[in-house]
Amino acid sequence: MPPNSAEPSPPWWKFGHVWLVISGPAVVIVAGFVTLYLAVSRPDHLVSEDYYQKGVEINRTLQGDAASLAPAVQGRNHAATGVVPAAVAVPVKP
């Protein structure tokens, strides 16, 4: 078969598989620019200036009386050892 007798092939953009291959990276590039726009146009807000003081205050409230944790500690020990703890009177804060 002589090479000049074949019909000319259609242009590359008329093949569907070409667009399938091109569309994946094109979508990723567009998504990257959208992400860049969102990152630049909406900057993160800074942590409050007195973040350390707020953390110290939270720690002060969490350092409550050890008696307030007694039921939890007894329950955890009971689960670990299998020994039923004796009832301990825990004072109630007013």
Beta strands, then each sheet from edge to edge (+ up, - down):
end
